[in-house]
């Protein structure tokens, strides 16, 4: 966490305040106004807005263009980049492009396999993986060098993030090990997979703290409010690496249909309140999937609004 | 070994239906082991084609043979005497054999009779699975003897990704997570310390990314 960048997100985290980030999903058309609209919905309630990169391998407006749009609106963007679709030439090129517009946050991901998306027959790239992308950004920023060896003057000032999934296999200890590898590669903040099994997440964080890793990387806990019981069941059964306990499905399903969305928000609020107390949690990443308008309410209800204004 | 599967009969029929003299050329190498393109399969395919032509009321000659290996000129040369008597050849060798046969008999129509799939093992009769993608720079010493390039769906060198679930890959419950296999093997071998060291980006020049590959072993050349 030592390298300081102009990132406002980094400033918030380093100040000791709980950070709040959220994400917007780009449209599946050339309609740029949608990103503007989504950005405006959440801008006063978050410290940075992630833009997803063709999430679940569905082709959309590119993350870079959307981040530039948010930046031009005066907002703090976080460029999500997956290594599935671009080789190291294209990845580094996009990093330089983002930095040339003053984008200072990047989330380094490998990305879902294209099998899930709308172009299952495509070739994939995977020239690098997420950890190698972290290494690459760090080299570009700290050494002013490309992977090919070329040295340059104006360096991308990126606050480097990545994801972590405490719930994927084979066990929590290995998931901490993998995160330790990201730390060794140079990651500074982590936005986790959506958390529904709080006990398992706490177990993960305990190992992080025992190993002292929580001091080397800022963990933003991932929260996704459930819209209805259908979504809860879908996430429980269909999303790989996601753990939704039965009690969550029962709770959302236990209220009348018209009240399920409200119950989903209540649940998200309770989760954040509980996770605030977990050692090592430095903030929250609220992923309200196609439900961005609910982010302000959640942030307000958990007492994280107004956002601190840092000089 | 190289693993292949027979092409559907309809696809082969479509290729050869307008010819009257067709040779089915099997290969005694890899495709015999995986029962896709040996002499036995050549005979079966030739019989099926003869039946088709008979039923279609067409006079046609379909012969079968099998060569020791179709990836070597010496064996391909064994066909030189009779090649002129055929309109077309269906090679049941892997893609390597099909091409070498076509290269040697430049004016002859040569069609593939199998789909070449991968380099893999025989798990049991009729079950084959991939193990190597011939990247040209073996890293198995670092990964507990399990190849992440061949066995991780995202060929990650620093896996597993967040999609691994109960030992399975995110693409299918039938695909083991390559990185969980690596992790478990490293644990068994007492080499888990390797797991937390980031592996640098790979040099892919020796893989297909470097263009068509060729080996010249001066020590072996006569």
Interface residues (C-beta under 8 A of the other chain):
Chain A: X84 X88 X110 X111 X112 X113 X115 X116 X124 X126 X127 X128 X129 X130 X131 X132 X135 X136 X147 X163 X164 X165 X168 X169 X170 X174 X177 X178 X180 X181 X184 X185 X193 X240 X241
Chain B: X153 X154 X155 X156 X157 X158 X159 X160 X161 X162 X163 X164 X165 X166 X167 X168 X170 X171 X177 X180 X183 X184 X192 X195 X196 X197 X198 X199 X200 X201 X204
